[in-house]
Amino acid sequence: MSAKAEALGAREAPDVARALAASRRRSLAAFGGGAVALVALAVVALAAGRYPLAIADVAAVLLAHVTGAAAPSTADAIVWQVRLPRVVVAALVGAALAAAGSAYQHLFRNPLVAPDTLGVSSGAALGAVAGIFVGAGYFVIQAAAFGGGLAAVLVVMLIAARLRAHDPLVTLILTGVVVASLLGAATSLFKYLADPYNQLPAITFWLMGSFAAAAFSEVANLLPAAVIALAVLGALAWRINLLALPEDEARALGVNTRALRAVVVAAATLATSAAVAVSGIVGWVGLVVPHMARLVVGPEFTRLLPVAAIFGAAFMLAIDTLARTLATIEIPPGILTAVVGTPVFIALLARAGRAI
């Protein structure tokens, strides 16, 4: 190396270090801001509703359950039994969908990819609709939705693995689109055959998504899946960064891209299936929130994942609070996420078109 090159490298090293430090500070600030927003939204969600409560009453109920003291019975029933499980479930669903969306977008190197690209939502919908059609109980319907989402992605991956193509990622996406279309047709068949007075309304409401039936039992069902998925994605975050490189370059760096891709898909699918099984179909979260986080902290996955998760939790909690307070009847959260997501998606398409 020449003296000139060494001098140039020495001058650039401090600049790189400062840029990395600034990026870390920005990531910490974004995560901290998201956490503060999440706590503030949780307090608002616990206090707002058909029966509004003062912040002091909410604090008294929470403190009573922590210390074992007595709390006002009405406020306790509203906060602890109705609103708190809903707040926790909404936050977990938002974090799971946003983290899964970030993983899928990084995996496919495309910011327009969503968690249901591989048919997760379609499989979960078919499982839940089949459970409602046969008159199964609530927990059986949840289990059927969870299993349907996992099974759909397994089928997609098996079919894609059998197909020989130059670009395996494109093959996986196209296979997911085809399988999702078939599963959507099966769901439509169940809706056509369903009892229009009992089964069809239940199917329709589930497909629109809702947190109205949230309870601590759902928290217990969702929390392990969300924690496992986020832990796996977080542990592999620095390797997942390499999936953004071309296939040959990632393999040259010693990464088993096929195995890593399978693990990422499995973790993201686990998070998505668990979320959909609890809340129904709530679209756009996994598309919009990762893009918002990427605009703040950049595409580096070790920084993107935690920020996207905390943003997703806050976003979903805000949407759910609006859904149950904007009107006299509760608005399905999927409608509000679509109202926000549609213009964002159009903006993404416009940016992609200018980049071509």
N, C-alpha and C positions, 0 to 999 in steps of 0.2 A: 504494500500500500504506500502511495506517495505521501510526502509531507503535507501537500495541499489537501489531499483527501482526509488525512488524519485531523488536520486543523478544522476542516469543514464538519467532520463528525463530532469533534469536540464542541463546536459551536451549536450544533443541532441537538445534542444530548440534553442540555438544560431546557430547551424549548419543549422537547418531548416530555420531559419530566413534569414541567409546569402544566402542559396540556392534560396529562394523565391525572395530576392532582386536581385540576379544575373540573375534570369530568367526574372524579369521585365525589368532590364537594357538591356538584350539581345533582348527582344521583342521590346522595344522602339528603339533600334539601328537598328533592322531589318526593322521596319516600317519607320523610318527616312531615312534609306538608300534606301528603295523602293520608297519613295516619291521624294527623290533627283533624282533617276534614272528616275522616271516618268516625272519629269519636264524637265530633260535633253533630254529625248527621244521625248517629245512634241516639244521642240525647233528644234531638228533635223528634225522631221517629217514636221514641218511647213516650213522649209527651203529647204528640199530635194525634188527632183522630176524631171519631165521632164523639168520644167522651174525652175532651182535652184535660190534661193534668198540668199542674205547675211543676217546674223543674225541681222544686223542693220536695214535692210528693214523690217524684221519680227517685230522687236521691235517697229519700227516707225508706222506700221499699227496697232498693238495692242494698242499702246499709243494713237494713233489718235482716235480710237473708245472709249477709256476710257475718254479722255479729250474733244472730239468733234472737234479736229483740223482736218485739211485736210491731206490726205494721198495719195501717188502715186496711180493712178487709177489701173494700171496693178497689182502691188503688192497687193493692197487692194482686188481686185477680186480673186486673187489666194489664199491669206492667209485667208481672212474672209469668202468668199463664198464657197470655194472648200475644202481647207485643214483643217481649224479649225473645222468645223462640223465633218469631218472624224476622226480627232484626238480624239474629245470628244466621239463620238460614239464607236470607237475602245476601248478606255479606259473603258467606261461604260460596254461594252459587256464583256471585259476581267474580270473586277471586279465582275460582276454579275455571270458569269459562274464559276469563281474560288470560290466565296462565296457559291454558290449552291453546287458545288462539295465537299467543306469542310463539309457542313451540311449533305449531303447524306452519305459521308464516315463515319462521326461520328455516324449518325443515324444507319447505317447498320453494324457498327463496322468492316469495311472492306476498306482498302486503295485502293482497285482496283475498287471501285464503281465510276461511273461517273454520271453527271446530267441527262443523257438520259436513265438511267437504268430503270426508270418507264415509258418509252415511250414518254417522253416530245418531244424530237427531231422528233421522228416518227410521232407523232400527228401534230406537227407544219408543218412538211414537207407535210403531206397529205392535210392539210388545204390550204397551199400555192399553192400546185400543182393543187388542185381543183379550186382555184381562177384563176390561169393562164389558166387552161383548158377551163373555161367558159368565158374567156376574160375580167375578172374584172380589175378594176384600181389598181394602186400601193397600195393605202392605204387600199383598200378592201382586197388585198392579204395579207398585213401585219396583218390586223384584223383577217383574216381567219387563218393565221399561229398562232397567239396568242391564239385564241379560240381553235384551234385544239390541241395545247399543253396542255392547261388546261383541256380540255375534255378528252384527253387520260389518264391523271393521275387520273381524277375523276372516269373513268371507271375501271381502275386498282384497285383503292382503294375500290370501291364498290364490285368488284368481290372477292378481297382478304378478305373483311369483311364477305362475305357469306361462305367462305371456312373455315372449322374447321381444324386447324392444330396445332401441338405441338409448332412449331416455327413460329410466325406470320411474322417475318422479312424475313425468307426464302420464305414463301408463297407470300409475297408482291413482292420480287425480281423475282420469277419464273412467277408470273402473269404478271409483267411488260415485261418480255422477250417474253411471248406468245403474249400479246397484241401488242407489238412493231413489232413482226414478221407479224402479221395480217395487221397492218397498212402499213408496208413496202410492202406487197403484193398488197394492194390497190393502193399505190403510183406507183408501177411498172405497174399496169393495166392502170392508167392514162397516163403514159409515152408511153405505147404500142398504146393507142388510139389517142394520140396527133398528131397534124399536124407536120410532120417531118421537115418542112421548117420554121415554125414560133413558134409554141408552144413548141416543144421538145427542141430546143436550149435554150429558156427562162427557162424551167423547169430544164434543166441540169445545167445552170449557177447558178440558185438560190440554187440548192442543194449543189453546191460546195462552196457556201458562198462568200460574197464580201462586201466591204465597199465603192464601187465606187459611189453608189447613195446616200451616206450619206448627210444629210442636217439638218438644225436646227429644222425642223419639226420632224425628227426622234429623235433628242435629246429630244424634248418635249414629244414624245411618250414613250421613254425608261426611262428617268430620274425618273418620279414618281414611276414606278414599281420597279426599282432598289433601290431607296431610301427606299420605304416601306419594301421591302424584307430584305434589310440589317439592317434596324431599328428593325424589328421583331426578326431577328436572333441575333442581338446584345443585345436586351433587355432580351432575353431568354438564353443567352450564358451560364450562370452558371448552369441553369437547363439542358441544352443540354449536358453538361458534364456528367450528371448522366445517360444519355442514353447509354453511353459506358459500364455501369455496366450490369450484368445480370438482366433480367426482374424483378425477385422477389426482388432483392436487391434494385433496383430503386424504386419499389413500397413501400418497407419497409421504405424508406427515405421520404415518403410522396408525391411522384411525380405521377401524373396521366399520366402514360406513353402513353396511347392510345391518349388522347387529345393532349399531347405535341408532339407526333409523327405526328399527323395530322397537327398541326400548322407548324411544321418544314417542312413537305413535301409541304404544301401549299405555304409557303414563298419561298422555293427553286424552286418550280415549277413556281411561278410567275416570279422570276428573270430569269430563263432559257427560259421560253416562250417569255418574252419580248425581250431577247437578240436574240433568234433564229428568231423571227418575223422581226427584223431589219436587221440582218446580214446574214441570211440563216444558213445552217449547218456548224458550225466551231467546229470540234471535238478536243478532247485531252486536251483542256484548263482546264476543270473541273476535269480531272484526274491528269495531270502532276503538275499543279501549287500548289494545296493543299499539295501534297506530298513534293514538294520543300519547302514550308513554314513549314511543319511539321518537316522536317530535321533541320530547323534553330531554331524554337521556341518550338518544342515539340507538343504534342497532346492536351494540355489544350485549350479548345475552346475559352475562352475569349481572349486569346493571338493569337490563330491561325486565327480566323476570320478576324480581320483587316489586319494582315500581308498577308494572302492569297489574300484578295481583292486588296491590293496595288500591290502585286506581279503580280496578274492576269492582272491588268490594264497596268502595264509596259510591261509584256510579250506580250499581244495582240497588243499593240502599236508598239513594236519592230517588231513583225511578219508582221503587216500591212505595216510598212515602208519598210521592205525588199521586201514584195510582189510587191510593186509598183516601186521599184528602182533596183531590181536585173537584170531585163531583159527589153527589149524594149516593151514587152507586159506584162500586169499585171498578176501575178500568183495568183490564188485563195488562200486566207490565209489558208483554210482547208488543202491544200496540204502541206504547210510548217509546220503547227502544227502537221500533221501526221508524217512528217520527223523527228521532234523532239520527238514526243510522242511515236513512235514505240519502239525505243531502251530503253526509260525509262520504258515503260510497260513491256518489256522483262526482264529488271533488277528487276522490282517489282515481277514478276512471279518467278524469280530465288530466290529472298529473301524469298518469301512465301514458295517455295518448300523446302528450307533449314530449315525453321522453323517447318515444319511438322515432 
